[in-house]
Amino acid sequence: MKSFSNCTALVVDDSSTMRRLMNITLEQLGMTIEFADCGNDALALIKTRAYDIVFLDVILPDVDGYRVCKTIKGDKLSRNIPVILLTSRDSAFDKVRGKMSGANSYLTKPLDRAVLLEAIKRHLPAGSIPNAVASTS
């Protein structure tokens, strides 16, 4: 399994079960992981820290994930961070809405580990320079 030990991920989900699942999966890849359980906390963290990838639930207690994604992608400092939406919503409308918000990938829950790993590899290829480093050069 590829190591992403130089990468930092932000997981935004109000479900403690989902946060634990993502923690286990991402730790096995060697990533540093931080968590937020609502959209406003996620946006505050993104303003103060550099992340290489964001995993974002669509249904959050305050601001929905589509709006959070659109905010991330609309800011010149964070627009290059890959955002992977994680949701139980799997209609064509929801997928289009995710794409329109700027999401790089749209994965449905329950998550298939292989699909999640493929999305990570697609957005953080081996040998890639983490966004935190790339944005400062």
C-alpha positions as CSV (number, residue, x, y, z in Angstrom):
1,M,0.0,0.0,0.0
2,K,1.3,3.4,-0.9
3,S,2.3,5.8,1.9
4,F,1.0,9.3,2.0
5,S,3.0,10.2,5.2
6,N,3.7,13.7,3.9
7,C,0.0,14.4,3.5
8,T,-2.5,16.0,5.8
9,A,-6.3,15.3,5.5
10,L,-9.3,17.0,6.9
11,V,-12.3,14.8,7.5
12,V,-15.6,16.7,7.9
13,D,-18.4,14.5,9.2
14,D,-20.9,14.8,12.1
15,S,-20.9,11.0,12.5
16,S,-18.4,9.8,15.0
17,T,-18.6,6.3,13.4
18,M,-17.6,7.8,10.0
19,R,-14.8,9.8,11.6
20,R,-13.5,6.6,13.2
21,L,-13.7,4.7,10.0
22,M,-11.9,7.4,8.1
23,N,-9.3,7.7,10.9
24,I,-8.5,4.0,10.6
25,T,-8.3,4.0,6.8
26,L,-6.2,7.2,6.5
27,E,-3.9,6.3,9.4
28,Q,-3.0,3.1,7.6
29,L,-1.9,5.2,4.6
30,G,0.3,7.2,6.9
31,M,-1.7,10.4,6.6
32,T,-2.0,13.0,9.3
33,I,-5.7,13.5,10.0
34,E,-7.7,16.3,11.5
35,F,-11.5,16.4,12.0
36,A,-14.4,18.8,12.0
37,D,-18.0,17.8,12.8
38,C,-19.6,20.8,11.0
39,G,-19.1,23.0,8.0
40,N,-18.3,26.2,9.9
41,D,-15.5,24.5,11.9
42,A,-14.1,23.0,8.6
43,L,-14.0,26.4,7.0
44,A,-12.3,27.9,10.0
45,L,-9.6,25.2,10.0
46,I,-9.0,25.5,6.2
47,K,-8.3,29.2,6.8
48,T,-5.6,28.5,9.3
49,R,-4.0,25.2,8.1
50,A,-2.8,23.7,4.9
51,Y,-4.5,20.4,3.9
52,D,-3.6,18.2,1.0
53,I,-7.1,16.6,0.7
54,V,-10.6,17.1,2.3
55,F,-13.2,14.4,2.8
56,L,-16.5,16.2,3.2
57,D,-19.9,14.9,4.2
58,V,-22.8,16.5,2.4
59,I,-25.3,16.5,5.2
60,L,-23.9,18.6,8.1
61,P,-25.7,20.2,11.1
62,D,-25.0,23.8,10.0
63,V,-23.8,24.5,6.4
64,D,-24.3,21.7,3.9
65,G,-21.3,20.1,2.3
66,Y,-22.1,21.5,-1.2
67,R,-21.8,25.1,0.2
68,V,-18.6,24.2,2.1
69,C,-17.1,22.8,-1.0
70,K,-18.1,25.8,-3.1
71,T,-16.5,28.1,-0.5
72,I,-13.3,26.0,-0.5
73,K,-13.1,26.1,-4.2
74,G,-13.9,29.8,-4.4
75,D,-10.9,30.8,-2.2
76,K,-7.6,31.3,-4.0
77,L,-5.7,29.8,-1.1
78,S,-7.7,26.6,-0.9
79,R,-9.1,26.1,-4.5
80,N,-6.5,23.5,-5.4
81,I,-7.2,21.2,-2.5
82,P,-9.0,18.1,-3.7
83,V,-12.4,17.7,-2.1
84,I,-14.0,14.3,-2.0
85,L,-17.7,14.4,-1.1
86,L,-18.9,11.5,1.1
87,T,-22.7,11.0,1.3
88,S,-25.6,8.7,1.4
89,R,-27.3,10.7,-1.3
90,D,-26.8,8.9,-4.6
91,S,-29.3,10.4,-7.0
92,A,-28.1,11.9,-10.4
93,F,-29.2,15.3,-9.2
94,D,-27.0,15.1,-6.1
95,K,-24.0,14.0,-8.1
96,V,-24.5,16.9,-10.5
97,R,-24.9,19.3,-7.5
98,G,-21.6,17.9,-6.1
99,K,-19.8,18.5,-9.4
100,M,-21.2,22.0,-9.7
101,S,-20.0,22.8,-6.1
102,G,-16.5,22.0,-7.4
103,A,-16.0,18.6,-5.8
104,N,-13.2,16.5,-7.3
105,S,-15.0,13.2,-6.5
106,Y,-18.3,12.1,-5.1
107,L,-18.4,8.8,-3.1
108,T,-21.5,7.3,-1.6
109,K,-21.9,5.7,1.8
110,P,-21.4,3.1,2.9
111,L,-17.9,3.6,1.5
112,D,-16.3,0.9,-0.4
113,R,-12.7,0.9,0.8
114,A,-11.3,0.1,-2.7
115,V,-13.2,3.0,-4.3
116,L,-12.0,5.3,-1.5
117,L,-8.4,4.3,-2.0
118,E,-8.7,4.7,-5.7
119,A,-10.0,8.3,-5.3
120,I,-7.1,9.1,-2.9
121,K,-4.6,7.7,-5.4
122,R,-6.2,9.7,-8.2
123,H,-6.0,13.0,-6.3
124,L,-2.7,12.4,-4.4
125,P,-0.6,10.4,-6.9
126,A,2.7,8.9,-5.7
127,G,5.5,11.5,-5.8
128,S,3.0,14.4,-5.7
129,I,4.0,17.6,-3.9
130,P,1.5,18.2,-1.1
131,N,-0.6,21.3,-1.6
132,A,0.8,22.8,1.6
133,V,4.2,22.8,0.0
134,A,3.0,23.7,-3.5
135,S,1.1,26.7,-2.4
136,T,4.1,28.3,-0.8
137,S,6.5,28.0,-3.7
